[in-house]
């Protein structure tokens, strides 16, 4: 029996790139639509999330992630979120790879968002604004500025300027970082109108973005007041429309109806040119909800496996 590959940050392929991951997502969405299931087990404040998918031509994947909020207070320190993704062979069911979920999520989540922006947003954005300053924000900056070299300014919108210290240090230490001006702001109403792309990377339960702040032609991935102003798309109907609060709540209240979701990545890629581009109204505000899903993990996992020795 073949031993499954193990891939983590220490063994990630040297050839791994944002363009390669996005190309893998595009190719994966040209295959038959995935079968997807999610389950959650809870005990107190702790959670075990299992996200499973099957794609004809790629096989099966199960990503298991634990969320234990008290872990950071332990000695020695443990992260609150940990997990692993297992890829199974389509024909034999044999485990082919075990991939660290932190590595997989870092590349998948940002590539998902940037693919949505490439399909829906401006072709040459110059100003990227991100709500938040954590690990997700770091991956978004890396992915967006790589795929859109036209970005000259990145603004981090935070509640407290000190909360951006970690991210600023990470960016300053990266000698390969593409050149752009980094700005900080605690006043979203003043900076959102300046942005071509607005991305959210915050766990805030309160709304952080108001639709009337947006400039014509802006692209955002936050659903809220923007819903009534923007053309709304999601990455996958099966993991968002009935599952994500940013959609469930306005659907339940009648603020929007199911027809407001114009399509998902399967639809967008089917309508696009071969490289993922498509025509757009330059004045249209577009909204893309990144809900994730094990089918995306499976697509990216296969790409990682193809690059690994």
GUTORTI-391973 format. One line per field, with one value per residue (C-alpha): residue in one letter; x, y, z. Coordinates in steps of 0.001 Angstrom, whole numbers, plus 500000, padded with zeros to 6 digits. Example, Ala and Ser with C-alpha at 12.3 -4.5 7.8 and 13.67 -1.06 7.14 Angstrom:
koldo (A/S)
x (512300/513670)
y (495500/498940)
z (507800/507140)
This chain:
koldo (X/X/X/X/X/X/X/X/X/X/X/X/X/X/X/X/X/X/X/X/X/X/X/X/X/X/X/X/X/X/X/X/X/X/X/X/X/X/X/X/X/X/X/X/X/X/X/X/X/X/X/X/X/X/X/X/X/X/X/X/X/X/X/X/X/X/X/X/X/X/X/X/X/X/X/X/X/X/X/X/X/X/X/X/X/X/X/X/X/X/X/X/X/X/X/X/X/X/X/X/X/X/X/X/X/X/X/X/X/X/X/X/X/X/X/X/X/X/X/X/X/X/X/X/X/X/X/X/X/X/X/X/X/X/X/X/X/X/X/X/X/X/X/X/X/X/X/X/X/X/X/X/X/X/X/X/X/X/X/X/X/X/X/X/X/X/X/X/X/X/X/X/X/X/X/X/X/X/X/X/X/X/X/X/X/X/X/X/X/X/X/X/X/X/X/X/X/X/X/X/X/X/X/X/X/X/X/X/X/X/X/X/X/X/X/X/X/X/X/X/X/X/X/X/X/X/X/X/X/X/X/X/X/X/X/X/X/X/X/X/X/X/X/X/X/X/X/X/X/X/X/X/X/X/X/X/X/X/X/X/X/X/X/X/X/X/X/X/X/X/X/X/X/X/X/X/X/X/X/X/X/X/X/X/X/X/X/X/X/X/X/X/X/X/X/X/X/X/X/X/X/X/X/X/X/X/X/X/X)
x (500000/501342/501947/499961/501880/502165/502307/502686/504455/507823/507302/505194/506337/508770/506753/503548/502148/498941/498480/498868/496294/493817/494328/493600/490337/489336/490112/488249/485116/485098/484602/481142/479656/480893/478905/479410/478470/479343/478930/479634/480080/479996/480945/480748/482654/484700/483856/484814/483955/484096/483794/483590/483472/483587/484468/484386/487954/489544/488136/487236/488429/487557/488901/488568/489132/488899/488136/489136/488992/490882/493975/496016/495958/497535/501181/502733/500733/498381/496480/492715/492202/493914/493139/494046/492688/492682/492458/491146/491570/488495/488632/490110/489277/492909/494244/496563/497535/497354/497623/497906/494731/496548/498631/495673/493355/495974/496199/492615/490814/492736/492775/488991/488536/490991/489396/486060/487643/489198/485856/483787/486000/488029/490794/493476/492594/494946/493679/492951/491269/491132/489129/491316/495014/495443/496560/493732/494568/498189/497200/494802/497514/499927/497418/495832/499090/500540/497583/496882/500310/498443/497664/499765/498080/496897/494875/494216/491054/491245/489581/492915/496103/498136/496264/498068/501570/501938/500960/503179/506144/505393/505225/508389/510284/509276/512096/510156/507048/505837/506089/502988/502183/500744/498314/496326/492946/490381/487802/486171/483753/486726/488766/486220/485240/488896/489128/488678/488498/487237/487980/486967/489215/487640/485591/483504/479838/478825/478627/481888/480908/478032/476947/476674/480427/481240/482270/480731/482608/483984/484256/483561/483218/481040/477302/475131/473895/475785/473287/470723/473359/475626/475500/475793/477697/478972/481716/479275/475506/475580/477877/476501/472842/471351/474406/476120/474590/475335/472854/470517/469580/468698/466889/464810/464015/463021/465800/466839/465388/467150/467135/469444/472263/473169/475534/478504/481979/480645/478377/480967/483712/481333/480510/484095/486903/489470/491674/488871/488220/484841/483270/481735/479928/482641/480017/478499/479273/479923/479739/481377/480785/483647/481990/484623/483906/485670/485371/487781/490083/490043/490920/493815/494948/495309/497371/499666/499984/500890/503762/505116/507808)
y (500000/503403/505815/509061/512273/514645/518324/521218/524591/522902/520711/522953/522885/525600/526111/526934/530252/532252/531998/528228/527908/530124/528108/524958/526488/527434/523928/522344/524357/523051/519523/518248/520130/518838/516909/518662/517975/519749/518490/520169/518535/520846/520379/523548/526197/523639/522616/519922/520858/518260/519503/516773/516822/514568/515789/513496/513317/514407/512000/512764/515099/515530/518555/518206/521346/521800/525158/525265/528932/528333/526847/530079/530379/526943/526276/525599/527726/525959/527612/527780/526364/523158/520603/518284/517564/513980/513289/509898/508205/508340/504676/502818/505046/504887/507868/509729/512807/514463/518234/520671/522739/525989/525745/524692/527384/530135/529498/528448/531285/534140/532498/532075/535787/536939/534695/536319/539747/538763/537516/540438/543380/546023/544717/547062/548082/550553/550711/547682/548189/545394/545328/543505/542912/539221/536107/536252/539880/538868/536188/538573/541212/538617/537222/540483/542337/539355/538828/542559/544268/547509/547829/550723/551317/548911/550371/548418/549540/548638/549680/550427/551301/549109/546024/546298/546079/542324/542592/545610/543710/540657/542795/544703/541420/540105/540998/539638/541743/543672/547450/549258/551999/550663/552900/552504/553971/553833/555768/553479/556126/558223/555506/553109/555615/555639/551871/549854/546578/546205/542898/541818/539797/540391/538273/541269/540391/544003/545406/547054/548319/550483/550340/554107/554419/552541/554187/553118/550151/548978/545281/543963/540619/541728/541133/543539/546941/546365/543706/546159/548098/545439/542488/539589/536382/533624/531037/528134/528233/525014/526454/530009/530673/528648/528604/532009/534583/537417/535747/533865/536964/539296/536416/535762/539450/539905/542413/540163/537085/534000/535428/538207/535641/535881/532927/531128/530266/527405/529866/532641/530411/528852/532377/533641/533489/530731/532636/533522/537013/538393/541617/543885/547179/549522/551386/548282/547569/543841/541660/538251/536107/533777/530914/528266/524554/521210/521162/524118/522339/519291/521358/523098/519883/518167/521105/520821/517070/517605/519907/517707/515076)
z (500000/499034/501890/501557/500941/503888/502981/505418/505451/505890/502835/500612/496978/495861/492675/494555/493295/493431/489679/489854/492642/490789/487612/489645/490886/487348/486078/488984/488260/484689/486052/487067/490016/493358/495938/499291/502918/506178/509754/513088/516498/519508/523147/525177/523268/521333/517779/515290/511705/508942/505363/502717/498929/495907/492423/489428/488164/491456/494031/497633/500375/504024/505882/509651/511692/515453/517056/520737/521857/525135/523486/523234/527039/527491/528349/525946/523513/521108/518235/518590/515086/513957/511288/508471/504990/503730/499994/498867/495496/493281/492208/495190/498165/499251/501211/498861/500854/504263/504039/506932/506997/507866/504703/502574/503932/503509/499771/499100/500881/499291/495847/496076/496808/494147/491522/492352/491927/488617/487327/488599/489524/487682/485434/486794/490356/491978/495569/497762/501132/503692/506909/509426/510000/510800/508963/506416/505645/505057/502548/500796/500409/499053/496568/495415/494821/492959/490628/490256/489965/489205/492930/494194/497560/500260/503120/506307/508057/511751/514989/516669/514822/517186/515987/512648/514170/513556/509907/509304/510722/508560/505431/506338/506779/503346/500974/497981/498590/495581/496033/497214/499701/502972/504820/508035/508877/511648/509614/507023/505775/504676/502935/501411/498663/497535/497036/493856/495800/499373/501109/504592/506872/510264/512672/513735/514193/513634/510093/509068/505622/504434/500817/500411/501045/497839/494594/491283/489865/493213/493973/497496/499184/502091/502081/504027/502962/499715/498650/497392/495462/494013/491644/494098/493362/495658/495344/495807/496283/498331/501019/501226/500408/503277/505541/505728/508058/505647/503280/505636/507646/504729/502991/506117/506576/502948/502276/499398/497715/496305/492778/494002/493967/490292/490217/491711/490467/488357/486536/486303/484933/482409/481182/481179/478677/479037/481511/483896/482529/481524/480346/483002/483413/484774/486839/488448/492093/492399/495510/495917/498991/499831/501696/501092/500940/500791/497005/496890/499334/497043/493968/495702/497392/494020/492801/495834/495258/491609/492602/495379/494739)
